[in-house]
Amino acid sequence: MLQSIDYLDEILEQQHRAAREMEPVFYASELLEALGYRLSEAAGALDRAMQACAALHIPVELNFRRTYCCNTAGMEADWLLSGLAGYFLVVNCDPRHPAVARAQLHLLRKRYSF
């Protein structure tokens, strides 16, 4: 009996961890602005990032959430991104932009030490 409860606790912990990883972390517009992009210029990178999630059978709608922001120009569409979605967006941006190349290198160094 105790073994089955431990097993259920492990499953619930995995589900909670997965849910935390899919929580929105930042807006696509803010991330892209830091990379020297505007959201309208990065439509291809955003689409490829969503395709990467879909290809891995990761719920796109939980990692990329459409939202609207109000500013002086009116309402503008934006995306709330999970950490994974932000990663996919950065790696799918054009590396010819120095800020993008630096961000991609930073992500690589964060994972591997060289």
Chimera marker file (.cmm) of the C-alpha trace (Angstrom):
<marker_set name="trace">
<marker id="1" x="0.000" y="0.000" z="0.000" r="1" g="1" b="0" radius="0.5"/>
<marker id="2" x="2.737" y="2.494" z="0.876" r="1" g="1" b="0" radius="0.5"/>
<marker id="3" x="4.541" y="1.791" z="-2.357" r="1" g="1" b="0" radius="0.5"/>
<marker id="4" x="1.521" y="2.842" z="-4.446" r="1" g="1" b="0" radius="0.5"/>
<marker id="5" x="1.183" y="6.100" z="-2.463" r="1" g="1" b="0" radius="0.5"/>
<marker id="6" x="4.870" y="6.884" z="-3.016" r="1" g="1" b="0" radius="0.5"/>
<marker id="7" x="4.359" y="6.211" z="-6.708" r="1" g="1" b="0" radius="0.5"/>
<marker id="8" x="1.380" y="8.594" z="-6.833" r="1" g="1" b="0" radius="0.5"/>
<marker id="9" x="3.378" y="11.273" z="-5.006" r="1" g="1" b="0" radius="0.5"/>
<marker id="10" x="6.122" y="10.942" z="-7.614" r="1" g="1" b="0" radius="0.5"/>
<marker id="11" x="3.624" y="11.284" z="-10.470" r="1" g="1" b="0" radius="0.5"/>
<marker id="12" x="2.029" y="14.355" z="-8.872" r="1" g="1" b="0" radius="0.5"/>
<marker id="13" x="5.447" y="15.945" z="-8.319" r="1" g="1" b="0" radius="0.5"/>
<marker id="14" x="6.320" y="15.405" z="-11.986" r="1" g="1" b="0" radius="0.5"/>
<marker id="15" x="3.036" y="16.997" z="-13.057" r="1" g="1" b="0" radius="0.5"/>
<marker id="16" x="3.583" y="19.986" z="-10.754" r="1" g="1" b="0" radius="0.5"/>
<marker id="17" x="7.131" y="20.435" z="-12.066" r="1" g="1" b="0" radius="0.5"/>
<marker id="18" x="5.874" y="20.314" z="-15.678" r="1" g="1" b="0" radius="0.5"/>
<marker id="19" x="3.155" y="22.856" z="-14.875" r="1" g="1" b="0" radius="0.5"/>
<marker id="20" x="5.699" y="25.222" z="-13.276" r="1" g="1" b="0" radius="0.5"/>
<marker id="21" x="7.932" y="24.963" z="-16.339" r="1" g="1" b="0" radius="0.5"/>
<marker id="22" x="5.039" y="26.014" z="-18.595" r="1" g="1" b="0" radius="0.5"/>
<marker id="23" x="4.088" y="29.075" z="-16.554" r="1" g="1" b="0" radius="0.5"/>
<marker id="24" x="4.507" y="32.354" z="-18.434" r="1" g="1" b="0" radius="0.5"/>
<marker id="25" x="7.810" y="34.003" z="-17.656" r="1" g="1" b="0" radius="0.5"/>
<marker id="26" x="7.905" y="37.020" z="-19.968" r="1" g="1" b="0" radius="0.5"/>
<marker id="27" x="6.349" y="38.755" z="-22.940" r="1" g="1" b="0" radius="0.5"/>
<marker id="28" x="7.645" y="37.974" z="-26.421" r="1" g="1" b="0" radius="0.5"/>
<marker id="29" x="7.819" y="41.701" z="-27.196" r="1" g="1" b="0" radius="0.5"/>
<marker id="30" x="10.151" y="42.341" z="-24.226" r="1" g="1" b="0" radius="0.5"/>
<marker id="31" x="12.414" y="39.415" z="-25.070" r="1" g="1" b="0" radius="0.5"/>
<marker id="32" x="12.586" y="40.412" z="-28.722" r="1" g="1" b="0" radius="0.5"/>
<marker id="33" x="13.221" y="44.056" z="-27.852" r="1" g="1" b="0" radius="0.5"/>
<marker id="34" x="16.245" y="42.963" z="-25.798" r="1" g="1" b="0" radius="0.5"/>
<marker id="35" x="17.472" y="41.157" z="-28.921" r="1" g="1" b="0" radius="0.5"/>
<marker id="36" x="16.961" y="44.172" z="-31.166" r="1" g="1" b="0" radius="0.5"/>
<marker id="37" x="13.793" y="42.845" z="-32.803" r="1" g="1" b="0" radius="0.5"/>
<marker id="38" x="10.216" y="43.961" z="-32.942" r="1" g="1" b="0" radius="0.5"/>
<marker id="39" x="7.458" y="41.405" z="-32.600" r="1" g="1" b="0" radius="0.5"/>
<marker id="40" x="6.334" y="42.087" z="-36.176" r="1" g="1" b="0" radius="0.5"/>
<marker id="41" x="9.847" y="41.242" z="-37.474" r="1" g="1" b="0" radius="0.5"/>
<marker id="42" x="10.051" y="37.948" z="-35.613" r="1" g="1" b="0" radius="0.5"/>
<marker id="43" x="6.902" y="36.259" z="-36.901" r="1" g="1" b="0" radius="0.5"/>
<marker id="44" x="8.961" y="33.542" z="-38.616" r="1" g="1" b="0" radius="0.5"/>
<marker id="45" x="11.024" y="32.832" z="-35.497" r="1" g="1" b="0" radius="0.5"/>
<marker id="46" x="7.878" y="32.712" z="-33.367" r="1" g="1" b="0" radius="0.5"/>
<marker id="47" x="6.230" y="30.320" z="-35.819" r="1" g="1" b="0" radius="0.5"/>
<marker id="48" x="9.307" y="28.042" z="-35.843" r="1" g="1" b="0" radius="0.5"/>
<marker id="49" x="9.412" y="28.092" z="-32.033" r="1" g="1" b="0" radius="0.5"/>
<marker id="50" x="5.779" y="26.951" z="-31.927" r="1" g="1" b="0" radius="0.5"/>
<marker id="51" x="6.504" y="24.272" z="-34.522" r="1" g="1" b="0" radius="0.5"/>
<marker id="52" x="9.368" y="22.985" z="-32.360" r="1" g="1" b="0" radius="0.5"/>
<marker id="53" x="6.984" y="22.578" z="-29.413" r="1" g="1" b="0" radius="0.5"/>
<marker id="54" x="4.407" y="20.856" z="-31.600" r="1" g="1" b="0" radius="0.5"/>
<marker id="55" x="7.014" y="18.499" z="-33.092" r="1" g="1" b="0" radius="0.5"/>
<marker id="56" x="8.025" y="17.459" z="-29.571" r="1" g="1" b="0" radius="0.5"/>
<marker id="57" x="4.366" y="16.973" z="-28.562" r="1" g="1" b="0" radius="0.5"/>
<marker id="58" x="4.672" y="19.759" z="-25.999" r="1" g="1" b="0" radius="0.5"/>
<marker id="59" x="1.408" y="21.707" z="-25.597" r="1" g="1" b="0" radius="0.5"/>
<marker id="60" x="1.856" y="24.865" z="-27.654" r="1" g="1" b="0" radius="0.5"/>
<marker id="61" x="-1.110" y="26.625" z="-26.046" r="1" g="1" b="0" radius="0.5"/>
<marker id="62" x="0.401" y="26.226" z="-22.570" r="1" g="1" b="0" radius="0.5"/>
<marker id="63" x="3.793" y="27.642" z="-23.581" r="1" g="1" b="0" radius="0.5"/>
<marker id="64" x="2.662" y="30.379" z="-25.983" r="1" g="1" b="0" radius="0.5"/>
<marker id="65" x="-0.314" y="32.378" z="-24.710" r="1" g="1" b="0" radius="0.5"/>
<marker id="66" x="-1.791" y="35.132" z="-26.858" r="1" g="1" b="0" radius="0.5"/>
<marker id="67" x="-2.350" y="38.347" z="-24.939" r="1" g="1" b="0" radius="0.5"/>
<marker id="68" x="-2.957" y="42.008" z="-25.667" r="1" g="1" b="0" radius="0.5"/>
<marker id="69" x="-1.102" y="44.982" z="-24.245" r="1" g="1" b="0" radius="0.5"/>
<marker id="70" x="-2.370" y="48.529" z="-24.115" r="1" g="1" b="0" radius="0.5"/>
<marker id="71" x="-0.015" y="51.373" z="-24.943" r="1" g="1" b="0" radius="0.5"/>
<marker id="72" x="-0.199" y="54.870" z="-26.424" r="1" g="1" b="0" radius="0.5"/>
<marker id="73" x="-0.845" y="53.404" z="-29.895" r="1" g="1" b="0" radius="0.5"/>
<marker id="74" x="-3.786" y="51.331" z="-28.601" r="1" g="1" b="0" radius="0.5"/>
<marker id="75" x="-4.114" y="47.591" z="-28.117" r="1" g="1" b="0" radius="0.5"/>
<marker id="76" x="-1.311" y="45.435" z="-29.515" r="1" g="1" b="0" radius="0.5"/>
<marker id="77" x="-1.139" y="41.661" z="-29.738" r="1" g="1" b="0" radius="0.5"/>
<marker id="78" x="1.666" y="39.981" z="-27.820" r="1" g="1" b="0" radius="0.5"/>
<marker id="79" x="2.575" y="36.543" z="-26.464" r="1" g="1" b="0" radius="0.5"/>
<marker id="80" x="3.205" y="35.358" z="-22.928" r="1" g="1" b="0" radius="0.5"/>
<marker id="81" x="6.030" y="32.814" z="-23.099" r="1" g="1" b="0" radius="0.5"/>
<marker id="82" x="7.137" y="30.034" z="-20.792" r="1" g="1" b="0" radius="0.5"/>
<marker id="83" x="10.869" y="29.573" z="-20.247" r="1" g="1" b="0" radius="0.5"/>
<marker id="84" x="10.884" y="26.812" z="-22.858" r="1" g="1" b="0" radius="0.5"/>
<marker id="85" x="9.004" y="28.970" z="-25.354" r="1" g="1" b="0" radius="0.5"/>
<marker id="86" x="11.481" y="31.806" z="-24.765" r="1" g="1" b="0" radius="0.5"/>
<marker id="87" x="14.365" y="29.421" z="-25.372" r="1" g="1" b="0" radius="0.5"/>
<marker id="88" x="12.826" y="28.179" z="-28.626" r="1" g="1" b="0" radius="0.5"/>
<marker id="89" x="12.205" y="31.773" z="-29.720" r="1" g="1" b="0" radius="0.5"/>
<marker id="90" x="15.808" y="32.832" z="-29.086" r="1" g="1" b="0" radius="0.5"/>
<marker id="91" x="17.310" y="29.864" z="-30.920" r="1" g="1" b="0" radius="0.5"/>
<marker id="92" x="14.999" y="30.485" z="-33.886" r="1" g="1" b="0" radius="0.5"/>
<marker id="93" x="15.889" y="34.175" z="-34.277" r="1" g="1" b="0" radius="0.5"/>
<marker id="94" x="18.411" y="35.312" z="-36.875" r="1" g="1" b="0" radius="0.5"/>
<marker id="95" x="21.954" y="34.805" z="-35.491" r="1" g="1" b="0" radius="0.5"/>
<marker id="96" x="23.308" y="37.504" z="-37.826" r="1" g="1" b="0" radius="0.5"/>
<marker id="97" x="22.091" y="40.014" z="-35.236" r="1" g="1" b="0" radius="0.5"/>
<marker id="98" x="24.891" y="40.363" z="-32.650" r="1" g="1" b="0" radius="0.5"/>
<marker id="99" x="22.481" y="40.426" z="-29.681" r="1" g="1" b="0" radius="0.5"/>
<marker id="100" x="20.830" y="37.220" z="-30.896" r="1" g="1" b="0" radius="0.5"/>
<marker id="101" x="24.189" y="35.510" z="-31.375" r="1" g="1" b="0" radius="0.5"/>
<marker id="102" x="25.231" y="36.567" z="-27.854" r="1" g="1" b="0" radius="0.5"/>
<marker id="103" x="21.953" y="35.270" z="-26.389" r="1" g="1" b="0" radius="0.5"/>
<marker id="104" x="22.334" y="31.958" z="-28.217" r="1" g="1" b="0" radius="0.5"/>
<marker id="105" x="25.910" y="31.621" z="-26.953" r="1" g="1" b="0" radius="0.5"/>
<marker id="106" x="24.775" y="32.491" z="-23.422" r="1" g="1" b="0" radius="0.5"/>
<marker id="107" x="22.125" y="29.754" z="-23.552" r="1" g="1" b="0" radius="0.5"/>
<marker id="108" x="24.694" y="27.266" z="-24.791" r="1" g="1" b="0" radius="0.5"/>
<marker id="109" x="27.229" y="28.203" z="-22.104" r="1" g="1" b="0" radius="0.5"/>
<marker id="110" x="24.531" y="28.012" z="-19.454" r="1" g="1" b="0" radius="0.5"/>
<marker id="111" x="23.953" y="24.380" z="-20.389" r="1" g="1" b="0" radius="0.5"/>
<marker id="112" x="27.532" y="23.333" z="-21.187" r="1" g="1" b="0" radius="0.5"/>
<marker id="113" x="30.774" y="24.553" z="-19.662" r="1" g="1" b="0" radius="0.5"/>
<marker id="114" x="33.332" y="25.385" z="-22.332" r="1" g="1" b="0" radius="0.5"/>
<link id1="1" id2="2" r="1" g="1" b="0" radius="0.2"/>
<link id1="2" id2="3" r="1" g="1" b="0" radius="0.2"/>
<link id1="3" id2="4" r="1" g="1" b="0" radius="0.2"/>
<link id1="4" id2="5" r="1" g="1" b="0" radius="0.2"/>
<link id1="5" id2="6" r="1" g="1" b="0" radius="0.2"/>
<link id1="6" id2="7" r="1" g="1" b="0" radius="0.2"/>
<link id1="7" id2="8" r="1" g="1" b="0" radius="0.2"/>
<link id1="8" id2="9" r="1" g="1" b="0" radius="0.2"/>
<link id1="9" id2="10" r="1" g="1" b="0" radius="0.2"/>
<link id1="10" id2="11" r="1" g="1" b="0" radius="0.2"/>
<link id1="11" id2="12" r="1" g="1" b="0" radius="0.2"/>
<link id1="12" id2="13" r="1" g="1" b="0" radius="0.2"/>
<link id1="13" id2="14" r="1" g="1" b="0" radius="0.2"/>
<link id1="14" id2="15" r="1" g="1" b="0" radius="0.2"/>
<link id1="15" id2="16" r="1" g="1" b="0" radius="0.2"/>
<link id1="16" id2="17" r="1" g="1" b="0" radius="0.2"/>
<link id1="17" id2="18" r="1" g="1" b="0" radius="0.2"/>
<link id1="18" id2="19" r="1" g="1" b="0" radius="0.2"/>
<link id1="19" id2="20" r="1" g="1" b="0" radius="0.2"/>
<link id1="20" id2="21" r="1" g="1" b="0" radius="0.2"/>
<link id1="21" id2="22" r="1" g="1" b="0" radius="0.2"/>
<link id1="22" id2="23" r="1" g="1" b="0" radius="0.2"/>
<link id1="23" id2="24" r="1" g="1" b="0" radius="0.2"/>
<link id1="24" id2="25" r="1" g="1" b="0" radius="0.2"/>
<link id1="25" id2="26" r="1" g="1" b="0" radius="0.2"/>
<link id1="26" id2="27" r="1" g="1" b="0" radius="0.2"/>
<link id1="27" id2="28" r="1" g="1" b="0" radius="0.2"/>
<link id1="28" id2="29" r="1" g="1" b="0" radius="0.2"/>
<link id1="29" id2="30" r="1" g="1" b="0" radius="0.2"/>
<link id1="30" id2="31" r="1" g="1" b="0" radius="0.2"/>
<link id1="31" id2="32" r="1" g="1" b="0" radius="0.2"/>
<link id1="32" id2="33" r="1" g="1" b="0" radius="0.2"/>
<link id1="33" id2="34" r="1" g="1" b="0" radius="0.2"/>
<link id1="34" id2="35" r="1" g="1" b="0" radius="0.2"/>
<link id1="35" id2="36" r="1" g="1" b="0" radius="0.2"/>
<link id1="36" id2="37" r="1" g="1" b="0" radius="0.2"/>
<link id1="37" id2="38" r="1" g="1" b="0" radius="0.2"/>
<link id1="38" id2="39" r="1" g="1" b="0" radius="0.2"/>
<link id1="39" id2="40" r="1" g="1" b="0" radius="0.2"/>
<link id1="40" id2="41" r="1" g="1" b="0" radius="0.2"/>
<link id1="41" id2="42" r="1" g="1" b="0" radius="0.2"/>
<link id1="42" id2="43" r="1" g="1" b="0" radius="0.2"/>
<link id1="43" id2="44" r="1" g="1" b="0" radius="0.2"/>
<link id1="44" id2="45" r="1" g="1" b="0" radius="0.2"/>
<link id1="45" id2="46" r="1" g="1" b="0" radius="0.2"/>
<link id1="46" id2="47" r="1" g="1" b="0" radius="0.2"/>
<link id1="47" id2="48" r="1" g="1" b="0" radius="0.2"/>
<link id1="48" id2="49" r="1" g="1" b="0" radius="0.2"/>
<link id1="49" id2="50" r="1" g="1" b="0" radius="0.2"/>
<link id1="50" id2="51" r="1" g="1" b="0" radius="0.2"/>
<link id1="51" id2="52" r="1" g="1" b="0" radius="0.2"/>
<link id1="52" id2="53" r="1" g="1" b="0" radius="0.2"/>
<link id1="53" id2="54" r="1" g="1" b="0" radius="0.2"/>
<link id1="54" id2="55" r="1" g="1" b="0" radius="0.2"/>
<link id1="55" id2="56" r="1" g="1" b="0" radius="0.2"/>
<link id1="56" id2="57" r="1" g="1" b="0" radius="0.2"/>
<link id1="57" id2="58" r="1" g="1" b="0" radius="0.2"/>
<link id1="58" id2="59" r="1" g="1" b="0" radius="0.2"/>
<link id1="59" id2="60" r="1" g="1" b="0" radius="0.2"/>
<link id1="60" id2="61" r="1" g="1" b="0" radius="0.2"/>
<link id1="61" id2="62" r="1" g="1" b="0" radius="0.2"/>
<link id1="62" id2="63" r="1" g="1" b="0" radius="0.2"/>
<link id1="63" id2="64" r="1" g="1" b="0" radius="0.2"/>
<link id1="64" id2="65" r="1" g="1" b="0" radius="0.2"/>
<link id1="65" id2="66" r="1" g="1" b="0" radius="0.2"/>
<link id1="66" id2="67" r="1" g="1" b="0" radius="0.2"/>
<link id1="67" id2="68" r="1" g="1" b="0" radius="0.2"/>
<link id1="68" id2="69" r="1" g="1" b="0" radius="0.2"/>
<link id1="69" id2="70" r="1" g="1" b="0" radius="0.2"/>
<link id1="70" id2="71" r="1" g="1" b="0" radius="0.2"/>
<link id1="71" id2="72" r="1" g="1" b="0" radius="0.2"/>
<link id1="72" id2="73" r="1" g="1" b="0" radius="0.2"/>
<link id1="73" id2="74" r="1" g="1" b="0" radius="0.2"/>
<link id1="74" id2="75" r="1" g="1" b="0" radius="0.2"/>
<link id1="75" id2="76" r="1" g="1" b="0" radius="0.2"/>
<link id1="76" id2="77" r="1" g="1" b="0" radius="0.2"/>
<link id1="77" id2="78" r="1" g="1" b="0" radius="0.2"/>
<link id1="78" id2="79" r="1" g="1" b="0" radius="0.2"/>
<link id1="79" id2="80" r="1" g="1" b="0" radius="0.2"/>
<link id1="80" id2="81" r="1" g="1" b="0" radius="0.2"/>
<link id1="81" id2="82" r="1" g="1" b="0" radius="0.2"/>
<link id1="82" id2="83" r="1" g="1" b="0" radius="0.2"/>
<link id1="83" id2="84" r="1" g="1" b="0" radius="0.2"/>
<link id1="84" id2="85" r="1" g="1" b="0" radius="0.2"/>
<link id1="85" id2="86" r="1" g="1" b="0" radius="0.2"/>
<link id1="86" id2="87" r="1" g="1" b="0" radius="0.2"/>
<link id1="87" id2="88" r="1" g="1" b="0" radius="0.2"/>
<link id1="88" id2="89" r="1" g="1" b="0" radius="0.2"/>
<link id1="89" id2="90" r="1" g="1" b="0" radius="0.2"/>
<link id1="90" id2="91" r="1" g="1" b="0" radius="0.2"/>
<link id1="91" id2="92" r="1" g="1" b="0" radius="0.2"/>
<link id1="92" id2="93" r="1" g="1" b="0" radius="0.2"/>
<link id1="93" id2="94" r="1" g="1" b="0" radius="0.2"/>
<link id1="94" id2="95" r="1" g="1" b="0" radius="0.2"/>
<link id1="95" id2="96" r="1" g="1" b="0" radius="0.2"/>
<link id1="96" id2="97" r="1" g="1" b="0" radius="0.2"/>
<link id1="97" id2="98" r="1" g="1" b="0" radius="0.2"/>
<link id1="98" id2="99" r="1" g="1" b="0" radius="0.2"/>
<link id1="99" id2="100" r="1" g="1" b="0" radius="0.2"/>
<link id1="100" id2="101" r="1" g="1" b="0" radius="0.2"/>
<link id1="101" id2="102" r="1" g="1" b="0" radius="0.2"/>
<link id1="102" id2="103" r="1" g="1" b="0" radius="0.2"/>
<link id1="103" id2="104" r="1" g="1" b="0" radius="0.2"/>
<link id1="104" id2="105" r="1" g="1" b="0" radius="0.2"/>
<link id1="105" id2="106" r="1" g="1" b="0" radius="0.2"/>
<link id1="106" id2="107" r="1" g="1" b="0" radius="0.2"/>
<link id1="107" id2="108" r="1" g="1" b="0" radius="0.2"/>
<link id1="108" id2="109" r="1" g="1" b="0" radius="0.2"/>
<link id1="109" id2="110" r="1" g="1" b="0" radius="0.2"/>
<link id1="110" id2="111" r="1" g="1" b="0" radius="0.2"/>
<link id1="111" id2="112" r="1" g="1" b="0" radius="0.2"/>
<link id1="112" id2="113" r="1" g="1" b="0" radius="0.2"/>
<link id1="113" id2="114" r="1" g="1" b="0" radius="0.2"/>
</marker_set>
